[in-house]
Amino acid sequence: MKCPVCKDTNLVMTDRQGIEIDYCPECRGVWLDRGELDKIIERTMSEQAPSMQENDRRDQGKHHDKEDRYEKKKKKKSLLGELLDF
């Protein structure tokens, strides 16, 4: 399949954690088939839920500076980031 943006470049298909991703090596555009974005969102939500509960338990009774919380969140790599890291 040709890239909708570049017109002349063939899309490359890759499988990342069971999700098929089509991307253009020229413009680095990413295309997902129907339902694949839903899978990514579903996995992200299921991975975040346990870690958010752990953080809530650890943070109870503690006062953290907003900058500390920002740094912690900034360092985490999302599932989408891991999937598209090619």
Summary of the structure (lengths in Angstrom):
residues: 86
radius of gyration: 17.7
end to end distance: 19.3
largest distance: 58.4
contacts: 183
relative contact order: 0.15
helix: 45%
strand: 17%
